[in-house]
């Protein structure tokens, strides 16, 4: 049986205990007033069991354990331990300012520490001398953990010399000192107390979740940082992210600023080139203008000559047309006159003259023959008839003379009237000459105006409207296309270059990684081998106690020098179950064979050697791990060097790409704008040209109409003149008709007189012929035939007279027919020919006129264009002169002066100056926009934001640096890095919570088992009749934070691969699960803030409920035992629970040797119990090999304890410890049950 037998104090307890020896081999009761040192003794005993200065219940404001218990160099506390074979002691003393230990193999002897004069030895050397050669001792032990391992027999890693100093042999002893400590320190009987006792007995370090670590570290700024990330990821209904958009605005503004600065320099260089070009071209263009004006003058002269020539030709041709028109008019008039005369009938009658003359001659000849017999009669009557005919002829001739006179009078009248009316016609023409000339002048003016407008139309038609703007747009489009193509080429080259750099980077990076990986794999293989070796050693050490090795250590001295040299370590030495025994022979033979082992050089590996070998392996592993760490560091350094080498190159190319892309994008926008402008200018030019042409055409149409009206006025005037003349002609014709009528009347009267005369003559001739007939009839002549001949001659003679009278008329008609009527077709053809010739000449004239007009228009347009060019040159020079006086000029003067051939441009100086001013203004505006964009962007973040974004700026450079940083942030997608960090962080937090909560929950089984053991222990060995039943059970925790932690753990367990960073095992619902994880963490943050809790302990992970049945009082399941019974009953229950707790862990620690050792349990409240219950609780403890030590002011029943000590202080504050009672045991071997 092993147990703490006594404790001895030498110069201890703040100098108050010079020397005190306290026996502990039974139940002990310390009595004395407050402040005499009862707790001092109890803490010293507790220190023996827990060797933990922090868990002795010493208030912080008091001296430390070292200072209080070991005030001097020769202050000691000696613990004597009883074993089955004797005693050993644990010496505690102060070394280098803190408590250390030594074990020595002997019972306590005062002479080892105090000299003959009663003074404690000053040094260890004297104590060592006092020990002599027969008392063994150990090295100094500084580690409290090593001390506990020795005391409780955790021999792993310990030298075999310490094994004999073990109170028990257990690797799981930790709950024993914890329970003893917790029972001593806790006075509460609530569920929390019991929970704490159970919990603290389970682990040396209490399992707890430090909420402050989460609130002030892990989850500090979690929500703000998470919100910082979400500001980049949350999108509105349109799918836009405002922060991303604002960052793009910053990047765009900054890129625009950089581009504008570059553009400003390029524009300045272009201005220098354009200015020099203006100075060079201006005199040449002025000379070109003079040449063009001279050409226009020549063309105008040709146009004037052309009008003069056409007028002459027109006059001549119109004269010919007029001549043939007169002939045709004459033909018409004469045809009408001849039609009135019935000329055809007259011609027919006149054409019969010859036949009639022949017929007349024939008739006369016949008549002469018929009358030849009657010649005298014939002659006589013919004479009479001739006389009558002559009379008639004379009468007719006189009357014909009258007719001729009347006709001549009419002819003279006509001539005089014609002369009179010709003068009248001329007078009419003179009267209207001015009016006609005015009308003709108006026609000519309109014609000139039309010509002028035609020239203008030609000018407008050939004029290049908005040529400057259109050509400017075309030049812009050409330049922009060229710039875009150039930028695209630059982008392509930079992209390819960047890819090559990245490939090189990747190649070298892969080389570094592969090399590192190979070396790490070698080290991992080495570590794997070393760990396997360590595991093998651990197995040997683990089995050392129950193996042959353990038996040899105990039974065979110096075995390692004999049998150990020939034994198989792996298969025999450390193998358990061999049942080794000593044989009767005293010599150490080996199966009857004696071997001189001195000749064998093998050294047996002891546990210490194995431990050393294990430590060497561990050191090798650490060295390997350090090598890997160094290798990783070197690899990271190499990778960082690669990054520093390649990243600037890639960044440079990216900047080139970004700048070129921005330039290309801007130029594409400008190209579209230029295209639109070109279309607009072309449309505007076409519209304006069309409008001007329509205006001119309208003017020409109007003038043509006015010309037509003027021509109509001319025709009207001419028509008026013609009408007046025609009226006079009618008047003239009227007068002629009157005279003609008079002539006709006169001729009619004369003709009537002639007819009357003829009638009279005819009557007389008839009478004469009648008489002639009678006479001839009488004479026998053929009168009938003669009468027929005479009748016929009477018809022929008037007809011949008619023919003679109209023969001239027919001759005139025939002449007119020959000269006029037969040539009518010819006259018409010639008239038409001349009309066509006039038309051709006019068309030719118009064509030539149009050509000259067009040429004039072209020259005018060219002159206007050249004039505009010269004006533009003047404007450029004037604009540059003005520009040199501006502030902008000062910033670009150098670029203007240092232009190169590459600065060639199609833009004018004025345009470039305007662009420069615009660009400068735009730079100012863009800078303001950049400021606004940056301020707006940074307004989303707090000063201590996740991305360490600066949020306050003063200088221009600060804005630029931020914009550059943000651009790099976006370009390198650093957000993903931060997202990864945050995701990994919250994943780490979730997993950490899962692990820590799991650690808490993992103790549920142990706690439940402890509670079951307590409940079973009570049932098995209850001594108090009043306590019929006592049970404990666990229930779900009511702690809201713990509930959240459990929920987080559950979530973590269910989604081990779906939280935080995505990997191959992540499910598709990762985003939702991440949101769930974030929501849980937010709830945790909120709950921690509201509850103000600092930590979650194992105690918070469950609720402990009691159920006590005392007599007829059943508490039911409650957390606090306040109504079980009296105060003494509550203390009794608490003491029973404490004892059962300690017993449970005691039995667990030494399952094979449960009754081999005793423990002490310090309880201060037992003194409040009824003596019967004191005796019962002592027995309750002693039955479980637990000795009770308690203190109280007075002793009630000293016989219940083995020892009762009275503590008192004298005037010098020196404590005395006096033993009042010592109860002698009946049998030494019996378990001390003083209360029996």
Secondary structure, 3 states (H helix, E strand, C coil): CEEEEEEEEEEECCCCEEEEEEECCCCEEEECCCCCCHHHHHHHHHHHHHCCHHHCCCCCCCCCHHHHHCCCCCCEEEEEEECCCCEEEEEEEEECCEEEEEEECCCCCHHHCECCCCCECCCHHHHHHHHCCCCCECCCECCHHHHHHHHCCCCCCCCHHHHHHCCCCCCCCHHHHHHHHHHHHCCCCEHHHHHHHHHHHHCCCCCEEEHHHHHHHHCCCHHHHHHHHHHHHCCCCCCCCHHHHHHHHHHHHHHHHHHHHHHHHHHHHHHHHHHHHHHHHHHHHHHHHHHHHHHHHHHHHHHHHHHHHHHHHHHHHHHHHHHHHHHHHHHHHHHHHHHHHCHHHHHHHHCCHHHHHHHHHHHHHHHHHHHHHHHHHHHHHHHHHHHHHHHHHHHHHHHHHHHHHHHHHHHHHHHHHHHHHHHHHHHHHHHHHHHHHHHHHHHHHHHHHHHHHHHHHHHHHHCCCCHHHHHHHHHHHHHHHHHHHHHHHHHHHHHHHHHHHHHHHHHHHHHHHHHHHHHHHHHHHHHHHHHHHHHHHHHHHHHCCCEHHHHHHHHCCCHHHCHHHCCCHHHHHCCECCCCCCCCCCCCCECCECCCHHHCCCCCCCHHHHHHHHHHHHHHHHHHHHHHHHHHHHHHHHHHHHHHHHHHHHHHHHHHHHHHHHHHHHHHHHHHHHHHHHHHHHHHHHHHHHHHHHHHHHHHHHHHHHHHHHHHHHHHHHHHHHHHHHHHHHHHHHHHHHHHHHHHHHHHHHHHHHHHHHHHHHHHHHHHHHHHHHHHHHHCCCHHHHHHHHHHHHHHHHHHHHHHHHHHHHHHHHHHHHHCHHHHHHHHHHHHHHHHHHHHHHHHHHHHHHHHHHHHHHHHHHHHHHHHHHHHHHHHHHHHHHHCCCHHHHHHHHHHHCCCHHHCCCCCHHHHHHHHHHHHHHHHHHHHHHHHHHHHHHCCCCCCCCCCCCCCCCCHHHHHHHHHHHHHHHHCCHHHHHHHHHHHHHHHHHHHHHHHHHHHHHCHHHHHHHHHHHHHHHHHCCCCCCEEEEEEEEEECCCHHHHHHHHHHHHHHHCCCCCCCCCCCCCCCHHHHHHHHHHHHHHHHHHHHHHCCCEEEHHHHEEEEEEEEECCEECCCECECCCCCCHHHHHHHHHHHHHHHHHHHHHHHCCCCCCCECEEEECCHHHHCCHHHHHHHHHHHHCCCEEEEEEECCCCCHHHCCEEEEEEECCCCCEEEEEEEECCCCCCCCCCCCCC
